[in-house]
């Protein structure tokens, strides 16, 4: 017999996290980010495929727009100056 455990609401978790002081927020952010490095290659590929599908659907539904590669390159160059 399993016990149903309700997962916390991500919006509430984020709200609580953002209320922490800067050092605690940095410490809290470190672990989830590091966990992304622990994904298997198959899991990472699956997640990227899901993201690509979501972006495609958003584009076709008019919720996002295409940006020419040249514009993306210009924006990236500005960020890394």
N, CA, C and O atoms as a GROMACS GRO file, in nm:
protein
  324
    1UNK      N    1   0.084  -0.117   0.000
    1UNK     CA    2   0.000   0.000   0.000
    1UNK      C    3   0.089   0.123   0.000
    1UNK      O    4   0.168   0.143   0.092
    2UNK      N    5   0.076   0.206  -0.104
    2UNK     CA    6   0.158   0.326  -0.118
    2UNK      C    7   0.096   0.444  -0.046
    2UNK      O    8  -0.025   0.450  -0.025
    3UNK      N    9   0.179   0.535  -0.011
    3UNK     CA   10   0.134   0.657   0.054
    3UNK      C   11   0.139   0.769  -0.049
    3UNK      O   12   0.243   0.794  -0.109
    4UNK      N   13   0.026   0.834  -0.068
    4UNK     CA   14   0.022   0.947  -0.161
    4UNK      C   15   0.084   1.069  -0.093
    4UNK      O   16   0.041   1.111   0.014
    5UNK      N   17   0.184   1.123  -0.157
    5UNK     CA   18   0.250   1.242  -0.107
    5UNK      C   19   0.229   1.352  -0.209
    5UNK      O   20   0.264   1.337  -0.326
    6UNK      N   21   0.172   1.462  -0.165
    6UNK     CA   22   0.147   1.574  -0.256
    6UNK      C   23   0.276   1.651  -0.276
    6UNK      O   24   0.343   1.690  -0.180
    7UNK      N   25   0.310   1.671  -0.402
    7UNK     CA   26   0.430   1.748  -0.435
    7UNK      C   27   0.402   1.895  -0.410
    7UNK      O   28   0.291   1.943  -0.432
    8UNK      N   29   0.503   1.968  -0.365
    8UNK     CA   30   0.482   2.111  -0.343
    8UNK      C   31   0.461   2.184  -0.476
    8UNK      O   32   0.511   2.141  -0.580
    9UNK      N   33   0.388   2.291  -0.471
    9UNK     CA   34   0.362   2.373  -0.588
    9UNK      C   35   0.490   2.445  -0.627
    9UNK      O   36   0.546   2.518  -0.546
   10UNK      N   37   0.540   2.426  -0.752
   10UNK     CA   38   0.665   2.490  -0.793
   10UNK      C   39   0.662   2.642  -0.776
   10UNK      O   40   0.765   2.702  -0.741
   11UNK      N   41   0.548   2.705  -0.798
   11UNK     CA   42   0.540   2.850  -0.782
   11UNK      C   43   0.564   2.890  -0.636
   11UNK      O   44   0.629   2.991  -0.608
   12UNK      N   45   0.511   2.811  -0.544
   12UNK     CA   46   0.532   2.839  -0.402
   12UNK      C   47   0.677   2.815  -0.362
   12UNK      O   48   0.733   2.892  -0.284
   13UNK      N   49   0.737   2.708  -0.414
   13UNK     CA   50   0.877   2.680  -0.386
   13UNK      C   51   0.964   2.795  -0.435
   13UNK      O   52   1.054   2.840  -0.364
   14UNK      N   53   0.937   2.842  -0.557
   14UNK     CA   54   1.012   2.954  -0.612
   14UNK      C   55   0.994   3.080  -0.529
   14UNK      O   56   1.090   3.150  -0.499
   15UNK      N   57   0.871   3.107  -0.491
   15UNK     CA   58   0.842   3.226  -0.408
   15UNK      C   59   0.922   3.218  -0.278
   15UNK      O   60   0.983   3.316  -0.236
   16UNK      N   61   0.922   3.101  -0.214
   16UNK     CA   62   0.996   3.084  -0.089
   16UNK      C   63   1.146   3.099  -0.112
   16UNK      O   64   1.215   3.163  -0.033
   17UNK      N   65   1.196   3.040  -0.221
   17UNK     CA   66   1.338   3.048  -0.250
   17UNK      C   67   1.381   3.192  -0.274
   17UNK      O   68   1.487   3.233  -0.227
   18UNK      N   69   1.301   3.268  -0.346
   18UNK     CA   70   1.336   3.406  -0.376
   18UNK      C   71   1.331   3.496  -0.254
   18UNK      O   72   1.386   3.606  -0.256
   19UNK      N   73   1.266   3.451  -0.148
   19UNK     CA   74   1.260   3.531  -0.026
   19UNK      C   75   1.386   3.513   0.061
   19UNK      O   76   1.404   3.585   0.159
   20UNK      N   77   1.472   3.417   0.025
   20UNK     CA   78   1.595   3.394   0.101
   20UNK      C   79   1.698   3.503   0.071
   20UNK      O   80   1.689   3.573  -0.030
   21UNK      N   81   1.795   3.516   0.163
   21UNK     CA   82   1.902   3.612   0.134
   21UNK      C   83   1.990   3.557   0.023
   21UNK      O   84   1.983   3.438  -0.010
   22UNK      N   85   2.072   3.642  -0.034
   22UNK     CA   86   2.147   3.609  -0.154
   22UNK      C   87   2.238   3.487  -0.135
   22UNK      O   88   2.248   3.404  -0.225
   23UNK      N   89   2.302   3.474  -0.021
   23UNK     CA   90   2.391   3.359   0.002
   23UNK      C   91   2.312   3.228   0.006
   23UNK      O   92   2.355   3.127  -0.050
   24UNK      N   93   2.197   3.230   0.072
   24UNK     CA   94   2.114   3.111   0.078
   24UNK      C   95   2.056   3.076  -0.058
   24UNK      O   96   2.046   2.958  -0.093
   25UNK      N   97   2.017   3.178  -0.136
   25UNK     CA   98   1.967   3.153  -0.272
   25UNK      C   99   2.076   3.089  -0.357
   25UNK      O  100   2.049   2.995  -0.432
   26UNK      N  101   2.198   3.139  -0.347
   26UNK     CA  102   2.309   3.082  -0.424
   26UNK      C  103   2.334   2.938  -0.385
   26UNK      O  104   2.353   2.852  -0.471
   27UNK      N  105   2.335   2.911  -0.256
   27UNK     CA  106   2.356   2.774  -0.209
   27UNK      C  107   2.243   2.682  -0.255
   27UNK      O  108   2.267   2.568  -0.295
   28UNK      N  109   2.122   2.733  -0.250
   28UNK     CA  110   2.006   2.654  -0.292
   28UNK      C  111   2.009   2.626  -0.442
   28UNK      O  112   1.972   2.518  -0.485
   29UNK      N  113   2.053   2.723  -0.520
   29UNK     CA  114   2.056   2.707  -0.666
   29UNK      C  115   2.163   2.607  -0.710
   29UNK      O  116   2.148   2.542  -0.813
   30UNK      N  117   2.268   2.596  -0.634
   30UNK     CA  118   2.381   2.514  -0.675
   30UNK      C  119   2.343   2.366  -0.694
   30UNK      O  120   2.381   2.306  -0.794
   31UNK      N  121   2.270   2.309  -0.602
   31UNK     CA  122   2.240   2.165  -0.608
   31UNK      C  123   2.153   2.127  -0.728
   31UNK      O  124   2.188   2.033  -0.799
   32UNK      N  125   2.040   2.197  -0.754
   32UNK     CA  126   1.961   2.159  -0.872
   32UNK      C  127   2.039   2.176  -1.003
   32UNK      O  128   2.025   2.095  -1.094
   33UNK      N  129   2.121   2.280  -1.011
   33UNK     CA  130   2.201   2.299  -1.132
   33UNK      C  131   2.302   2.187  -1.148
   33UNK      O  132   2.321   2.135  -1.258
   34UNK      N  133   2.366   2.148  -1.040
   34UNK     CA  134   2.464   2.039  -1.045
   34UNK      C  135   2.397   1.908  -1.083
   34UNK      O  136   2.458   1.823  -1.147
   35UNK      N  137   2.272   1.891  -1.042
   35UNK     CA  138   2.202   1.766  -1.073
   35UNK      C  139   2.179   1.748  -1.223
   35UNK      O  140   2.164   1.635  -1.270
   36UNK      N  141   2.177   1.858  -1.296
   36UNK     CA  142   2.160   1.848  -1.441
   36UNK      C  143   2.280   1.780  -1.506
   36UNK      O  144   2.266   1.714  -1.608
   37UNK      N  145   2.397   1.796  -1.446
   37UNK     CA  146   2.518   1.729  -1.496
   37UNK      C  147   2.513   1.578  -1.474
   37UNK      O  148   2.587   1.504  -1.537
   38UNK      N  149   2.426   1.535  -1.385
   38UNK     CA  150   2.415   1.393  -1.351
   38UNK      C  151   2.320   1.317  -1.442
   38UNK      O  152   2.306   1.195  -1.428
   39UNK      N  153   2.254   1.385  -1.535
   39UNK     CA  154   2.160   1.319  -1.625
   39UNK      C  155   2.235   1.223  -1.717
   39UNK      O  156   2.347   1.251  -1.760
   40UNK      N  157   2.173   1.111  -1.746
   40UNK     CA  158   2.231   1.020  -1.846
   40UNK      C  159   2.217   1.086  -1.983
   40UNK      O  160   2.135   1.176  -2.002
   41UNK      N  161   2.296   1.039  -2.077
   41UNK     CA  162   2.287   1.094  -2.213
   41UNK      C  163   2.147   1.073  -2.270
   41UNK      O  164   2.094   1.161  -2.339
   42UNK      N  165   2.089   0.958  -2.242
   42UNK     CA  166   1.955   0.929  -2.293
   42UNK      C  167   1.851   1.024  -2.233
   42UNK      O  168   1.762   1.072  -2.303
   43UNK      N  169   1.862   1.051  -2.102
   43UNK     CA  170   1.768   1.141  -2.037
   43UNK      C  171   1.785   1.283  -2.091
   43UNK      O  172   1.685   1.351  -2.117
   44UNK      N  173   1.908   1.328  -2.109
   44UNK     CA  174   1.933   1.462  -2.163
   44UNK      C  175   1.875   1.473  -2.304
   44UNK      O  176   1.813   1.574  -2.337
   45UNK      N  177   1.895   1.371  -2.386
   45UNK     CA  178   1.840   1.373  -2.522
   45UNK      C  179   1.689   1.375  -2.520
   45UNK      O  180   1.627   1.446  -2.600
   46UNK      N  181   1.628   1.298  -2.429
   46UNK     CA  182   1.482   1.296  -2.418
   46UNK      C  183   1.430   1.434  -2.378
   46UNK      O  184   1.331   1.482  -2.435
   47UNK      N  185   1.495   1.498  -2.281
   47UNK     CA  186   1.451   1.630  -2.237
   47UNK      C  187   1.467   1.734  -2.347
   47UNK      O  188   1.380   1.820  -2.364
   48UNK      N  189   1.577   1.728  -2.422
   48UNK     CA  190   1.596   1.823  -2.532
   48UNK      C  191   1.492   1.799  -2.642
   48UNK      O  192   1.443   1.894  -2.702
   49UNK      N  193   1.458   1.673  -2.668
   49UNK     CA  194   1.356   1.643  -2.769
   49UNK      C  195   1.221   1.698  -2.726
   49UNK      O  196   1.147   1.754  -2.807
   50UNK      N  197   1.188   1.684  -2.597
   50UNK     CA  198   1.063   1.739  -2.547
   50UNK      C  199   1.061   1.891  -2.559
   50UNK      O  200   0.960   1.950  -2.596
   51UNK      N  201   1.174   1.954  -2.527
   51UNK     CA  202   1.183   2.100  -2.538
   51UNK      C  203   1.170   2.145  -2.683
   51UNK      O  204   1.100   2.242  -2.711
   52UNK      N  205   1.235   2.074  -2.774
   52UNK     CA  206   1.225   2.108  -2.916
   52UNK      C  207   1.080   2.096  -2.964
   52UNK      O  208   1.032   2.180  -3.039
   53UNK      N  209   1.013   1.991  -2.921
   53UNK     CA  210   0.872   1.972  -2.960
   53UNK      C  211   0.785   2.085  -2.904
   53UNK      O  212   0.699   2.138  -2.974
   54UNK      N  213   0.809   2.121  -2.777
   54UNK     CA  214   0.732   2.230  -2.716
   54UNK      C  215   0.754   2.360  -2.791
   54UNK      O  216   0.659   2.434  -2.816
   55UNK      N  217   0.879   2.389  -2.828
   55UNK     CA  218   0.910   2.513  -2.901
   55UNK      C  219   0.846   2.511  -3.039
   55UNK      O  220   0.797   2.614  -3.086
   56UNK      N  221   0.848   2.396  -3.105
   56UNK     CA  222   0.785   2.384  -3.237
   56UNK      C  223   0.636   2.412  -3.227
   56UNK      O  224   0.580   2.486  -3.308
   57UNK      N  225   0.572   2.352  -3.128
   57UNK     CA  226   0.429   2.373  -3.108
   57UNK      C  227   0.398   2.520  -3.079
   57UNK      O  228   0.302   2.575  -3.132
   58UNK      N  229   0.481   2.584  -2.995
   58UNK     CA  230   0.463   2.726  -2.965
   58UNK      C  231   0.476   2.809  -3.093
   58UNK      O  232   0.398   2.902  -3.114
   59UNK      N  233   0.573   2.776  -3.176
   59UNK     CA  234   0.594   2.851  -3.300
   59UNK      C  235   0.474   2.837  -3.392
   59UNK      O  236   0.423   2.936  -3.445
   60UNK      N  237   0.428   2.714  -3.411
   60UNK     CA  238   0.315   2.690  -3.502
   60UNK      C  239   0.184   2.748  -3.448
   60UNK      O  240   0.093   2.778  -3.525
   61UNK      N  241   0.173   2.762  -3.316
   61UNK     CA  242   0.053   2.819  -3.255
   61UNK      C  243   0.061   2.972  -3.247
   61UNK      O  244  -0.034   3.036  -3.203
   62UNK      N  245   0.174   3.030  -3.289
   62UNK     CA  246   0.189   3.175  -3.285
   62UNK      C  247   0.229   3.230  -3.149
   62UNK      O  248   0.222   3.351  -3.128
   63UNK      N  249   0.270   3.144  -3.058
   63UNK     CA  250   0.311   3.190  -2.924
   63UNK      C  251   0.458   3.231  -2.919
   63UNK      O  252   0.504   3.285  -2.818
   64UNK      N  253   0.530   3.206  -3.026
   64UNK     CA  254   0.670   3.249  -3.035
   64UNK      C  255   0.700   3.282  -3.181
   64UNK      O  256   0.621   3.252  -3.270
   65UNK      N  257   0.814   3.345  -3.201
   65UNK     CA  258   0.849   3.382  -3.338
   65UNK      C  259   0.991   3.338  -3.368
   65UNK      O  260   1.072   3.317  -3.278
   66UNK      N  261   1.020   3.326  -3.494
   66UNK     CA  262   1.154   3.288  -3.537
   66UNK      C  263   1.245   3.411  -3.530
   66UNK      O  264   1.200   3.523  -3.554
   67UNK      N  265   1.371   3.388  -3.499
   67UNK     CA  266   1.472   3.494  -3.497
   67UNK      C  267   1.583   3.449  -3.591
   67UNK      O  268   1.636   3.340  -3.574
   68UNK      N  269   1.618   3.532  -3.689
   68UNK     CA  270   1.725   3.494  -3.782
   68UNK      C  271   1.856   3.463  -3.708
   68UNK      O  272   1.887   3.525  -3.606
   69UNK      N  273   1.931   3.367  -3.760
   69UNK     CA  274   2.056   3.326  -3.697
   69UNK      C  275   2.152   3.443  -3.679
   69UNK      O  276   2.224   3.450  -3.579
   70UNK      N  277   2.154   3.534  -3.775
   70UNK     CA  278   2.242   3.650  -3.766
   70UNK      C  279   2.209   3.735  -3.643
   70UNK      O  280   2.299   3.784  -3.575
   71UNK      N  281   2.080   3.750  -3.616
   71UNK     CA  282   2.037   3.828  -3.500
   71UNK      C  283   2.076   3.756  -3.371
   71UNK      O  284   2.122   3.820  -3.275
   72UNK      N  285   2.059   3.626  -3.367
   72UNK     CA  286   2.098   3.549  -3.250
   72UNK      C  287   2.248   3.564  -3.226
   72UNK      O  288   2.291   3.584  -3.112
   73UNK      N  289   2.328   3.556  -3.332
   73UNK     CA  290   2.474   3.570  -3.320
   73UNK      C  291   2.510   3.709  -3.267
   73UNK      O  292   2.599   3.721  -3.183
   74UNK      N  293   2.443   3.813  -3.315
   74UNK     CA  294   2.470   3.949  -3.268
   74UNK      C  295   2.438   3.963  -3.119
   74UNK      O  296   2.516   4.020  -3.043
   75UNK      N  297   2.323   3.909  -3.080
   75UNK     CA  298   2.283   3.917  -2.940
   75UNK      C  299   2.382   3.841  -2.851
   75UNK      O  300   2.419   3.888  -2.743
   76UNK      N  301   2.423   3.725  -2.895
   76UNK     CA  302   2.518   3.644  -2.818
   76UNK      C  303   2.651   3.716  -2.805
   76UNK      O  304   2.712   3.717  -2.698
   77UNK      N  305   2.696   3.776  -2.914
   77UNK     CA  306   2.823   3.850  -2.910
   77UNK      C  307   2.817   3.964  -2.810
   77UNK      O  308   2.915   3.989  -2.739
   78UNK      N  309   2.704   4.033  -2.802
   78UNK     CA  310   2.687   4.143  -2.705
   78UNK      C  311   2.695   4.089  -2.562
   78UNK      O  312   2.756   4.152  -2.476
   79UNK      N  313   2.634   3.974  -2.538
   79UNK     CA  314   2.633   3.917  -2.403
   79UNK      C  315   2.772   3.877  -2.356
   79UNK      O  316   2.800   3.883  -2.236
   80UNK      N  317   2.857   3.836  -2.446
   80UNK     CA  318   2.986   3.782  -2.407
   80UNK      C  319   3.102   3.878  -2.429
   80UNK      O  320   3.218   3.836  -2.433
   81UNK      N  321   3.072   4.005  -2.442
   81UNK     CA  322   3.178   4.106  -2.455
   81UNK      C  323   3.249   4.126  -2.327
   81UNK      O  324   3.341   4.207  -2.319
   0.00000   0.00000   0.00000
